[in-house]
Amino acid sequence: MYRLVVLNLVILLATTITICQGKFPKSPKPCPYGDEECIKKIVNFLLSEKINGYAPLNVVSLNPLKINEISINQGKESPVNIDLRFQNSELTGIKDAKVLHVKGFGKEINGVHEITLGTDSVTLFGDYTIKGKVLILPVSGNGKSNITMDNLRLKVSILAESLVKDGETYMNVKNVKLQIETSRLHFDFRNLFNGDKVLGDNMNLFLNENWKEIFGEVRNSITAAFASIFQSVIANVFSKYPYSKLFATE
């Protein structure tokens, strides 16, 4: 679920490259098409220097990133059969993320463009509701939650195509897919089982002891839920400027 990191980090990637027009800031300088090291350097600069938002490039504040609502629905055929909803949440830790790899963003728009990032830890705070079954145990509750992911590695793949509009060629984002790897997932759900402390403490203990199995089951549902959010935001950024205006040209 922390894939949402990537969404806004890709926003940074996209908007980073928009500096070539005169109305954009003079620094940092725009990158040539497909220059991985240059793009990595600029995105890392924006993460450290513009993490609280940057209106000229339509970058929202990522410190923290506010999330109104997101739902995770896992089917009955899965050992983790849950209906989990987060509301009024904040994602922290993005400011410490670093770009590890960039692929694509050359002159050719059509195809897949990728960006991979890493960070020591991200945490989702906020309200939750949950109902269902986790492995062998039923679970229900609503209240405050704290979910932390350690040593996070995020990869976002953007399937794009060229779109001609008003005589200019834009990048049209057709689809976004996310991948995530973590060394540890921590759960803390408050007010489980209508506030029964014994049952709630035991369930949180069970979730944390079995985090790897649980994460393996819900990974696809989580990435799918966040990918749809990322796609709308990324598409909005790329639809604002012609693709050729996003890069430096010799």
Secondary structure by P-SEA (a helix, b strand, c coil): ccaaaaaaaaaaaaaaacccccccccccccccccaaaaaaaaaaaaaacccccccccccccccbbbbcbbbbbbcccccccccccccccccccccccccccccccccccccccbbbbbccccccccccccccccccbbbbbbcbbbbbbcbbbbbbbbbbbbbbcccbbbbbbcbbbbbbbbcbbbbbbccccccaaaaaaaaaaaaaaaaaaaaaaaaaaaaaaaaaaaaaaaaaaaaacccccccccc
